Amino acid sequence: MTTSETQELHEDGNEGSTRSNAPKLSRKVRELAHRSYLALKAGTQTDIQAQADSKDIFLDLRDLRDQIARLQQKIHARRLRSLIPWVDALGQLVDDRLGNAERQE
């Protein structure tokens, strides 16, 4: 993160939200990256319905998609240029996997 991006985050630091709090935003990025990795890895079997916990994976993907969408809004609103391509790509991966899971249901 550049110095100007860090400064922008601290200028709006009056709120306690993830949007204005750099440590919270960083923590959320790490959390969603880890959850996405686990969820996408779990869904790599050719027949997601054959998995015993496919319903859990489907629900987790839906929740993950919603959280990533909120994170995307925050990152775009803050104009964090270095994170925009990453969060957009992550959102697309989860959307694609969720779409595949929905078609197989």
ZAMARGU-4260 file (C-alpha; in steps of 0.2 Angstrom, whole numbers, plus 5000, padded with zeros to 4 digits):
<rodrens>
0) 5000/5000/5000 | 5007/5017/4995 | 5009/5031/5008 | 4995/5041/5000 | 4983/5026/5001
5) 4988/5024/5019 | 4986/5042/5023 | 4968/5042/5014 | 4963/5028/5025 | 4968/5037/5041
10) 4960/5054/5035 | 4943/5045/5036 | 4947/5036/5052 | 4933/5043/5062 | 4922/5028/5059
15) 4926/5011/5066 | 4921/5002/5050 | 4932/4992/5039 | 4931/5005/5026 | 4941/5018/5036
20) 4951/5007/5047 | 4967/5000/5038 | 4970/4986/5050 | 4952/4980/5049 | 4953/4981/5030
25) 4969/4971/5030 | 4962/4958/5042 | 4946/4956/5031 | 4957/4954/5015 | 4967/4940/5023
30) 4951/4932/5030 | 4942/4932/5014 | 4958/4926/5004 | 4960/4911/5016 | 4941/4907/5016
35) 4941/4908/4997 | 4956/4897/4995 | 4948/4884/5006 | 4931/4885/4998 | 4937/4884/4980
40) 4949/4870/4985 | 4935/4860/4992 | 4924/4862/4977 | 4937/4856/4964 | 4930/4839/4963
45) 4921/4836/4946 | 4905/4832/4954 | 4902/4844/4969 | 4885/4836/4973 | 4894/4820/4976
50) 4903/4828/4991 | 4895/4824/5008 | 4895/4842/5013 | 4890/4850/4996 | 4876/4860/5004
55) 4888/4867/5017 | 4900/4872/5003 | 4886/4880/4993 | 4880/4890/5008 | 4898/4895/5012
60) 4901/4900/4994 | 4885/4911/4995 | 4891/4919/5011 | 4908/4922/5004 | 4901/4930/4988
65) 4891/4942/4998 | 4906/4947/5009 | 4918/4948/4994 | 4905/4960/4986 | 4905/4971/5001
70) 4924/4971/5002 | 4924/4975/4983 | 4914/4990/4987 | 4925/4996/5000 | 4941/4994/4990
75) 4934/5002/4975 | 4927/5017/4986 | 4944/5019/4993 | 4952/5018/4976 | 4965/5005/4982
80) 4972/5002/4965 | 4984/4988/4970 | 4969/4978/4977 | 4956/4981/4964 | 4961/4968/4952
85) 4964/4955/4965 | 4947/4958/4974 | 4938/4958/4957 | 4947/4942/4951 | 4943/4934/4968
90) 4924/4939/4966 | 4924/4932/4949 | 4931/4915/4954 | 4919/4913/4968 | 4904/4918/4957
95) 4910/4906/4944 | 4911/4892/4957 | 4894/4896/4964 | 4886/4896/4947 | 4893/4879/4944
100) 4887/4873/4960 | 4869/4880/4957 | 4868/4872/4940 | 4872/4855/4948 | 4859/4857/4961
</rodrens>
